[in-house]
Amino acid sequence: MMPNQTGLTRIGVFYDGNYFLHVSNYYNYSHERRSRISISGLHEFIRQQVATEENMDVRLCQIVDAHYFRGRLSAHEANQRGNQLFYDRLFDDILMSEGVVTHYLPVKTYQGYRQEKGIDVWMALEAYELALYKKFSVLVLITSDGDYVPLVRKLNTLGTRVMVLSWDFEYYNDEGEKVVTRTSQDLLEEVSYPVPMHDVIESRLRKNDALIQNLFVKQQTRVLVPSPVNANGYDYEPGNSLGNGLPYDSNIIYDPNERKTSTIRSLKTGYGFINFPPNNLFFHHTSLLDIDFNELQIDDQVEFRIDKNAEGKDIAVDVRLIED
């Protein structure tokens, strides 16, 4: 903890946008909270956390600069994904209202995979340059990537304290595989103020801490009845991995380009099943095209394509809600 000071503590905040979206999706789809991270709530948390670490009055701890870096699809590609353009613009409006400057680079396709190229370098260069000229007292990084260790070491030479907000968590993707997110230990060892947000949130949510409650976007959520969880982490019914209790029939061949229609059978935490006998189809929140997962209801009518997961089982992809 730094000694009490009388001058303004100038805070710069830098978002690794892809990482922040990953975290926000986790709390919206996989965590029991079922809500996204609030930008305004996060900024208030940062001010309070810096005030605590620097032993300062929170009124003297102000965010003077905030920047968000992410790769982004072209307008044409986003237009092919239902309401993606609308959601991109909506999030831009939120960032703009909170004074966050956006920095986008086009997503590149490399060997058949879409990848962000150059975003981490751009963010590191901007963070160092702005810290040099604007003389931040504390620079906050929202990332878990060890590639930012050289940046932190450079900032240390300027006398800028570095705070890292990071989350460690795990969940299951649309192929039933466990995805683990862990923060680089090298990064945590270099910064002045490492803040393990997953621990902070879990411990203080139970105490109904108002500051932590405000980290989440306020919305009405539906309560889903839990059922037994199998070894893969999904609450499938016994018999097969398709939620219908029947033996899996792998002999049916579907045209992967043909769109089918049916209704939602059940909704779990970030995934669900679509009625499609004999193999009721699993779908993941990342497969939705034009609606947020939390807006879906059981018996909603949807259209979709049928594809295979890593185990060769049929799953629903490119799922689109059919409006009444």
N, C-alpha and C positions, 0 to 999 in steps of 0.2 A: 504494500500500500504506500502510495506517495504521500509526502507531507502536505498538509493543507496549504492551498495557495489562494491568491485573491484574483488573479487574472482569469480570463475566459479560457476554458478548455475547448479547443476547436477539434471537432470530430469529422473525419472523412469516412464514408461507408462505401465499400466496393463489393458488388454482388457478382459471384460466378453464377450467371443466370440459369444455366442448365442444371447446376447443382441445386439452386434454390427451388426450381420447378420440381425437381426430383423429391426434395424434402416436402414441399407443399402437397404434391400428389400423394405421398405416403400418409400424411395426416388426413387428407381428404378421402382417401379410398381404403387404406389398410389399417389405420389407427382407429380406436374406438371413438375418438373425438369427432371424426367425420366432418372436418372443416379445414379450409385452407388457411395458410399463414397470412396474417394481416400486415401489410407494409407499415401502416401507421402505428399499429401495436408493436411491431418489431423495433421501429425507431424509438418509441418511448422506452421500451425495454433497454435498448442500447444506451440511451442517455442515463437511465437509472444505474445500469451496470457500470458505466464509466465513472459516474459520480461515486459509487461505492469503492471502486478500485483506486481512484485518484484522491479519495477523501475530500471530495468537493461538494458544494451545494449543487443540486441537480440543475438549478436555474443558471448556473455558470458553465454547464456542460451542454453545448449546442452542436447539432449536426449542421455543418456549414457547407458540406458537399456530399452528394450521394450519386453513385454511378452503377448502372446495370449493364452487363456484357453478356451477349448470347448470340449464337448462330440462329438464322431464321430462314424459313422456306421462302422461295420466290412467291410473288403474288399469284402466279399461275398455279403452282403446286398447292398453295394454301386454298385456292378456290376449288380445287378438286377434292378437298377434304371437308365438304359440307360447310359448316359455319366457322372454320378455322380462322378466316380473315376477320370475322366479327370478334372472336375471342382474343385474337392478337390485338386488335384495336381497343377492346375493352380493357385489357391489362395495361396497354400503353396509357390509357386515360388514368388508370389508378396510379401508375408510376409518376405521370405528369402532375397529378394532383398532390403528390407527396414531395415534389421537387426533385425527383430522381431523373438524372440524365441517362438516356438510353444509348447504347452502342451496339449496333448489329453488323454482323458479317454474313454473307450468304452461306448456307449449308452446301457443302460440296459432296458429290457422289464419287466414292473411291472404291473400286473393285466391287461394285454393286451395293455398297453401304453408304448411307448418308452420314457425313462426319462434320464436326466443327473443326475448322482449321484456323489457327492463329489467334483465337479468342484469348487464350491464357496469356500469350505474349503481349497482346494489345492491352489487356487489363493490367499486367505487371508494369508496362511502360507508363501508362496513364497514371497509375497509382503512385509510382515513384516521382514522376514529373510534378504532379499536383502536390504531393507532400513537400517537395523541394520548394515550390513557389508559394504555396499557400500556408506552409508551416503548420501542418496539423499537429496537435498535441497527441492525439490518438487516432490511428488508422484502423478501421474495423474491416476485416476480411470475412466474407460469408462463403466459405469454401472448405473442402477437406483434402485438397490436392497438395501433395508434397512438392509439386513443381514450383510452388510459390516460396519455397525456402530461400532461394537467392534474393527474391524481392524483400523478404523480411530482414535478411542480413543487411541489405543496403539501407533499408529504413532505419535499422538500429544505428547505423553510422550517422544518420541525420539527427538522432536523438528523438525520433518519433516512436512512441510506444505502439505496439501492434496487439490488437485483440482479434482473436479468431472465434467466430461462432460456428460450431460444427455439430453435426448430428451423427450418431451411430445407430443403425437400425437394420432390420432384415424383413423381407416379405417374400411372397411367392409370385412369380410372373405368370404370363398367360400360358406358358408351357408347363406350369407346375414346378418350375425350378426355383430353388431358394436364391434370392439376390441379397447379398450382404453389402452394406455400405459402412466403411470404417474410415476414420480420419487418420491421415499420415502422422505417425508418432514423431517423425523428424520435424514436421511443421509445428506440432504442439510444443516441442522442446525449444524452439527458437523464439516463440512469441512471448510478449510480456504477460498477456492476460488470455490464457486459453479458457473458453467457456463451453463446457459440454452440455449443449442445449437439451439433449435427450434426457439427461439426468435432472437438469434444472426443471424442465417441464413436468416430468413424472412426479418428482418429489413435491413440487409446489401446487400442482393441479389438485392433489389430494387435500391440500389445505385451503382450497378455494381462493388462492391468491389472485387478487384483481388484476395485477400486472400481467400474470401468466394467462389468465382468462382472456385478456385483451390481445394476446398474441394471435388469436384465432378470429376469423371472420364470423360475425354473428349471423346465424341462420337457423331455421327450423330443421331438425333432423328427424328421420324416421327411425324407430327402434326395430331392429331386426332380431328375431328370436334365434338365439344360438343353438347349435346342435353339435353332437360329438365330432371331434376333430381327429382325422386319421394321421398316419405317420407322415404324409406329404404336406400336412398343414391345412388342407381343405376339408370342409365338413361334408364329404361325400357320404351317400348312403351305402350300406354294405352291398356287395355283389359286383360292382364295377366302379369305374372312376367317372361315371356320367350322371350320377344323381338319380337313377331310376331303379336301382336294385336288381337290374336284369343283366344277364351275361352280355358282354360287349361283342357286337357283331362287326368284325373287321373286313367282311367280304363285300360290303356295299361300296361301290365306287361312285363318287359324285364328280360332276363337272365343276372344277374350282372357279370358273368364271360365271357360273349361273347363280343368280341371286334367288334365295329362298325366302319365304315368309312364314312366320309362326308367332307364338306368344312367349313371354318370359315365364318360366316355371318357378324360379326361386332366385332370390338375391341374397348374397352373403356380404362379406367385407371386402369390397373391391372387385368382386367377380360374381358370376351367376350362371344359371342354366336356362336354356331355351328348349321348349317342348319340341321334340323332333324324333319320334319313335322310329326305330327301336333304340337309337343311340341319342338320348337327350344331350344337347350340345353345351359344352362349357364355353363361356366367353369371359374375357378380362376387360377391365375398364379402359385399357389402352387400345382396345379394338373398337371403341365407340367413335362414330364419325361426327355426329351433330348434336350431341346432348351430354350433359354432365351425368356421371354415373348416379349421383345422389338424387337426381330428378326422376329416375326410372321407378316404375311400380310393377309389382307382380301382375301378370295378365296383359301388360302393355304389348301391342303388336309391333313386331320389328321385322326388318328384312336384313339379309346377311348373305355372305358367302361361306362355304364350308372348305376348310383347309385342314392340314395335318399338323399335330404338334411333334415334338422331338421323339415321342414314343410311338408315333404312327397312328395316334387316335384322332378322330374327327373333332374339330373345334369350330366355333363360329367366329368369323373375322369380319371386319368392315361392317359392323352392326349399326343400323340406322333406325331410329324410331319412326314409325308410321303414324302420322297425326290422325286423330279422329276426324 
